[in-house]
Amino acid sequence: RFEVVYNLLSTRYNSRIRVQTSADEVTRISPVVSLFPSAGRWEREVWDMFGVSSINHPDLRRISTDHGF
């Protein structure tokens, strides 16, 4: 139902990585927050707005919507 696309940049290794996968409210994606800490907020927003959750995300809590959304 959803197409999840990560466009990642490593300035340390001077390389770009693009990861594309399909997901829905049931399928969980692997988080990249341990490798790219700035992705944590994005992964939280995707979960909050669309219901696509990450496996073992360290801080998966609502970021944009109310609990009744």
N, CA, C and O atoms as a GROMACS GRO file, in nm:
protein
  276
    1ARG      N    1   0.080  -0.119   0.000
    1ARG     CA    2   0.000   0.000   0.000
    1ARG      C    3   0.086   0.127   0.000
    1ARG      O    4   0.045   0.229  -0.056
    2PHE      N    5   0.203   0.121   0.062
    2PHE     CA    6   0.293   0.237   0.065
    2PHE      C    7   0.426   0.200   0.002
    2PHE      O    8   0.470   0.085   0.010
    3GLU      N    9   0.489   0.296  -0.059
    3GLU     CA   10   0.625   0.282  -0.110
    3GLU      C   11   0.714   0.366  -0.019
    3GLU      O   12   0.700   0.488  -0.015
    4VAL      N   13   0.804   0.303   0.052
    4VAL     CA   14   0.894   0.373   0.145
    4VAL      C   15   1.029   0.388   0.076
    4VAL      O   16   1.089   0.290   0.032
    5VAL      N   17   1.076   0.512   0.068
    5VAL     CA   18   1.204   0.540   0.001
    5VAL      C   19   1.294   0.617   0.097
    5VAL      O   20   1.256   0.722   0.149
    6TYR      N   21   1.412   0.564   0.120
    6TYR     CA   22   1.516   0.632   0.197
    6TYR      C   23   1.618   0.686   0.098
    6TYR      O   24   1.672   0.610   0.017
    7ASN      N   25   1.645   0.816   0.103
    7ASN     CA   26   1.755   0.877   0.030
    7ASN      C   27   1.855   0.924   0.134
    7ASN      O   28   1.833   1.024   0.202
    8LEU      N   29   1.965   0.851   0.148
    8LEU     CA   30   2.061   0.876   0.255
    8LEU      C   31   2.193   0.926   0.199
    8LEU      O   32   2.235   0.886   0.090
    9LEU      N   33   2.258   1.014   0.273
    9LEU     CA   34   2.387   1.069   0.234
    9LEU      C   35   2.484   1.052   0.349
    9LEU      O   36   2.456   1.091   0.462
   10SER      N   37   2.599   0.993   0.320
   10SER     CA   38   2.706   0.982   0.419
   10SER      C   39   2.817   1.078   0.378
   10SER      O   40   2.886   1.055   0.279
   11THR      N   41   2.833   1.186   0.455
   11THR     CA   42   2.942   1.279   0.425
   11THR      C   43   3.076   1.221   0.468
   11THR      O   44   3.180   1.257   0.414
   12ARG      N   45   3.072   1.131   0.564
   12ARG     CA   46   3.195   1.066   0.610
   12ARG      C   47   3.257   0.981   0.500
   12ARG      O   48   3.378   0.983   0.479
   13TYR      N   49   3.172   0.904   0.430
   13TYR     CA   50   3.221   0.815   0.324
   13TYR      C   51   3.196   0.870   0.184
   13TYR      O   52   3.227   0.804   0.084
   14ASN      N   53   3.140   0.990   0.175
   14ASN     CA   54   3.112   1.055   0.048
   14ASN      C   55   3.034   0.963  -0.046
   14ASN      O   56   3.074   0.938  -0.160
   15SER      N   57   2.922   0.913   0.005
   15SER     CA   58   2.840   0.824  -0.078
   15SER      C   59   2.692   0.846  -0.048
   15SER      O   60   2.653   0.888   0.061
   16ARG      N   61   2.611   0.814  -0.148
   16ARG     CA   62   2.466   0.822  -0.136
   16ARG      C   63   2.408   0.682  -0.145
   16ARG      O   64   2.458   0.597  -0.219
   17ILE      N   65   2.302   0.660  -0.068
   17ILE     CA   66   2.236   0.531  -0.067
   17ILE      C   67   2.087   0.555  -0.086
   17ILE      O   68   2.028   0.641  -0.020
   18ARG      N   69   2.026   0.478  -0.176
   18ARG     CA   70   1.881   0.485  -0.195
   18ARG      C   71   1.824   0.347  -0.171
   18ARG      O   72   1.863   0.250  -0.235
   19VAL      N   73   1.731   0.339  -0.076
   19VAL     CA   74   1.665   0.213  -0.042
   19VAL      C   75   1.516   0.233  -0.067
   19VAL      O   76   1.457   0.330  -0.018
   20GLN      N   77   1.456   0.142  -0.142
   20GLN     CA   78   1.315   0.151  -0.175
   20GLN      C   79   1.248   0.018  -0.143
   20GLN      O   80   1.298  -0.088  -0.181
   21THR      N   81   1.135   0.024  -0.073
   21THR     CA   82   1.063  -0.098  -0.036
   21THR      C   83   0.914  -0.069  -0.026
   21THR      O   84   0.873   0.047  -0.016
   22SER      N   85   0.836  -0.173  -0.027
   22SER     CA   86   0.691  -0.160  -0.009
   22SER      C   87   0.656  -0.196   0.135
   22SER      O   88   0.720  -0.281   0.197
   23ALA      N   89   0.554  -0.130   0.188
   23ALA     CA   90   0.512  -0.156   0.326
   23ALA      C   91   0.364  -0.123   0.340
   23ALA      O   92   0.305  -0.056   0.255
   24ASP      N   93   0.306  -0.172   0.448
   24ASP     CA   94   0.169  -0.136   0.485
   24ASP      C   95   0.162  -0.126   0.637
   24ASP      O   96   0.265  -0.126   0.704
   25GLU      N   97   0.040  -0.118   0.690
   25GLU     CA   98   0.026  -0.102   0.835
   25GLU      C   99   0.070  -0.227   0.912
   25GLU      O  100   0.100  -0.218   1.031
   26VAL      N  101   0.074  -0.343   0.846
   26VAL     CA  102   0.111  -0.469   0.911
   26VAL      C  103   0.260  -0.497   0.897
   26VAL      O  104   0.324  -0.540   0.993
   27THR      N  105   0.315  -0.473   0.779
   27THR     CA  106   0.457  -0.497   0.752
   27THR      C  107   0.541  -0.392   0.822
   27THR      O  108   0.512  -0.272   0.812
   28ARG      N  109   0.643  -0.434   0.894
   28ARG     CA  110   0.732  -0.341   0.963
   28ARG      C  111   0.863  -0.330   0.887
   28ARG      O  112   0.912  -0.428   0.830
   29ILE      N  113   0.919  -0.210   0.885
   29ILE     CA  114   1.044  -0.186   0.813
   29ILE      C  115   1.160  -0.184   0.911
   29ILE      O  116   1.142  -0.160   1.030
   30SER      N  117   1.278  -0.210   0.860
   30SER     CA  118   1.399  -0.203   0.942
   30SER      C  119   1.442  -0.058   0.956
   30SER      O  120   1.452   0.012   0.855
   31PRO      N  121   1.466  -0.011   1.077
   31PRO     CA  122   1.505   0.129   1.095
   31PRO      C  123   1.651   0.152   1.055
   31PRO      O  124   1.734   0.062   1.062
   32VAL      N  125   1.679   0.274   1.014
   32VAL     CA  126   1.818   0.312   0.982
   32VAL      C  127   1.870   0.413   1.082
   32VAL      O  128   1.979   0.469   1.064
   33VAL      N  129   1.794   0.438   1.188
   33VAL     CA  130   1.830   0.540   1.286
   33VAL      C  131   1.962   0.510   1.356
   33VAL      O  132   2.031   0.603   1.399
   34SER      N  133   2.000   0.384   1.368
   34SER     CA  134   2.129   0.352   1.431
   34SER      C  135   2.247   0.392   1.343
   34SER      O  136   2.355   0.421   1.394
   35LEU      N  137   2.228   0.393   1.212
   35LEU     CA  138   2.334   0.434   1.119
   35LEU      C  139   2.325   0.582   1.083
   35LEU      O  140   2.427   0.649   1.067
   36PHE      N  141   2.202   0.632   1.072
   36PHE     CA  142   2.176   0.771   1.038
   36PHE      C  143   2.082   0.829   1.143
   36PHE      O  144   1.960   0.822   1.126
   37PRO      N  145   2.134   0.886   1.252
   37PRO     CA  146   2.049   0.934   1.361
   37PRO      C  147   1.943   1.036   1.318
   37PRO      O  148   1.837   1.044   1.381
   38SER      N  149   1.969   1.114   1.215
   38SER     CA  150   1.871   1.212   1.170
   38SER      C  151   1.747   1.148   1.110
   38SER      O  152   1.646   1.216   1.092
   39ALA      N  153   1.751   1.020   1.078
   39ALA     CA  154   1.635   0.950   1.022
   39ALA      C  155   1.532   0.917   1.128
   39ALA      O  156   1.419   0.880   1.095
   40GLY      N  157   1.567   0.929   1.254
   40GLY     CA  158   1.475   0.894   1.363
   40GLY      C  159   1.347   0.974   1.360
   40GLY      O  160   1.238   0.918   1.375
   41ARG      N  161   1.357   1.103   1.340
   41ARG     CA  162   1.238   1.189   1.334
   41ARG      C  163   1.151   1.153   1.214
   41ARG      O  164   1.028   1.148   1.226
   42TRP      N  165   1.213   1.128   1.101
   42TRP     CA  166   1.138   1.091   0.981
   42TRP      C  167   1.064   0.960   1.001
   42TRP      O  168   0.947   0.948   0.964
   43GLU      N  169   1.130   0.861   1.059
   43GLU     CA  170   1.067   0.731   1.082
   43GLU      C  171   0.951   0.744   1.180
   43GLU      O  172   0.849   0.677   1.165
   44ARG      N  173   0.965   0.830   1.280
   44ARG     CA  174   0.855   0.855   1.374
   44ARG      C  175   0.737   0.920   1.302
   44ARG      O  176   0.622   0.884   1.328
   45GLU      N  177   0.764   1.014   1.214
   45GLU     CA  178   0.657   1.082   1.142
   45GLU      C  179   0.584   0.987   1.047
   45GLU      O  180   0.462   0.994   1.035
   46VAL      N  181   0.657   0.899   0.980
   46VAL     CA  182   0.595   0.800   0.891
   46VAL      C  183   0.504   0.707   0.971
   46VAL      O  184   0.395   0.674   0.926
   47TRP      N  185   0.548   0.666   1.089
   47TRP     CA  186   0.464   0.582   1.175
   47TRP      C  187   0.340   0.659   1.221
   47TRP      O  188   0.229   0.606   1.218
   48ASP      N  189   0.359   0.783   1.264
   48ASP     CA  190   0.250   0.863   1.317
   48ASP      C  191   0.146   0.896   1.211
   48ASP      O  192   0.026   0.887   1.238
   49MET      N  193   0.188   0.932   1.091
   49MET     CA  194   0.095   0.975   0.987
   49MET      C  195   0.037   0.860   0.905
   49MET      O  196  -0.079   0.867   0.863
   50PHE      N  197   0.115   0.754   0.882
   50PHE     CA  198   0.071   0.648   0.791
   50PHE      C  199   0.059   0.510   0.856
   50PHE      O  200   0.002   0.419   0.796
   51GLY      N  201   0.110   0.493   0.976
   51GLY     CA  202   0.099   0.365   1.046
   51GLY      C  203   0.205   0.264   1.009
   51GLY      O  204   0.195   0.148   1.049
   52VAL      N  205   0.307   0.304   0.933
   52VAL     CA  206   0.416   0.214   0.896
   52VAL      C  207   0.520   0.220   1.008
   52VAL      O  208   0.584   0.323   1.028
   53SER      N  209   0.537   0.110   1.080
   53SER     CA  210   0.626   0.112   1.195
   53SER      C  211   0.760   0.047   1.165
   53SER      O  212   0.774  -0.031   1.071
   54SER      N  213   0.858   0.080   1.246
   54SER     CA  214   0.993   0.026   1.234
   54SER      C  215   1.016  -0.079   1.341
   54SER      O  216   0.964  -0.068   1.452
   55ILE      N  217   1.093  -0.180   1.309
   55ILE     CA  218   1.127  -0.287   1.402
   55ILE      C  219   1.227  -0.233   1.504
   55ILE      O  220   1.333  -0.183   1.466
   56ASN      N  221   1.195  -0.242   1.632
   56ASN     CA  222   1.285  -0.202   1.741
   56ASN      C  223   1.335  -0.058   1.729
   56ASN      O  224   1.451  -0.031   1.759
   57HIS      N  225   1.249   0.033   1.687
   57HIS     CA  226   1.287   0.174   1.682
   57HIS      C  227   1.305   0.224   1.826
   57HIS      O  228   1.220   0.197   1.910
   58PRO      N  229   1.413   0.298   1.856
   58PRO     CA  230   1.441   0.337   1.994
   58PRO      C  231   1.346   0.441   2.053
   58PRO      O  232   1.336   0.452   2.175
   59ASP      N  233   1.275   0.518   1.968
   59ASP     CA  234   1.190   0.626   2.020
   59ASP      C  235   1.065   0.640   1.934
   59ASP      O  236   1.039   0.747   1.879
   60LEU      N  237   0.987   0.535   1.922
   60LEU     CA  238   0.868   0.537   1.838
   60LEU      C  239   0.749   0.589   1.919
   60LEU      O  240   0.681   0.513   1.988
   61ARG      N  241   0.726   0.719   1.910
   61ARG     CA  242   0.613   0.783   1.977
   61ARG      C  243   0.557   0.890   1.885
   61ARG      O  244   0.622   0.932   1.790
   62ARG      N  245   0.436   0.932   1.913
   62ARG     CA  246   0.370   1.029   1.825
   62ARG      C  247   0.450   1.159   1.818
   62ARG      O  248   0.507   1.205   1.917
   63ILE      N  249   0.451   1.216   1.697
   63ILE     CA  250   0.528   1.338   1.677
   63ILE      C  251   0.443   1.450   1.619
   63ILE      O  252   0.470   1.568   1.646
   64SER      N  253   0.340   1.417   1.540
   64SER     CA  254   0.261   1.519   1.471
   64SER      C  255   0.114   1.521   1.511
   64SER      O  256   0.053   1.628   1.512
   65THR      N  257   0.058   1.407   1.543
   65THR     CA  258  -0.086   1.400   1.564
   65THR      C  259  -0.122   1.372   1.710
   65THR      O  260  -0.038   1.333   1.791
   66ASP      N  261  -0.248   1.394   1.740
   66ASP     CA  262  -0.301   1.365   1.872
   66ASP      C  263  -0.324   1.215   1.885
   66ASP      O  264  -0.332   1.145   1.784
   67HIS      N  265  -0.334   1.165   2.006
   67HIS     CA  266  -0.352   1.021   2.028
   67HIS      C  267  -0.484   0.969   1.972
   67HIS      O  268  -0.496   0.849   1.949
   68GLY      N  269  -0.581   1.055   1.948
   68GLY     CA  270  -0.709   1.013   1.893
   68GLY      C  271  -0.713   1.011   1.742
   68GLY      O  272  -0.817   0.978   1.684
   69PHE      N  273  -0.603   1.044   1.677
   69PHE     CA  274  -0.599   1.052   1.530
   69PHE      C  275  -0.609   0.917   1.467
   69PHE      O  276  -0.608   0.905   1.345
   0.00000   0.00000   0.00000
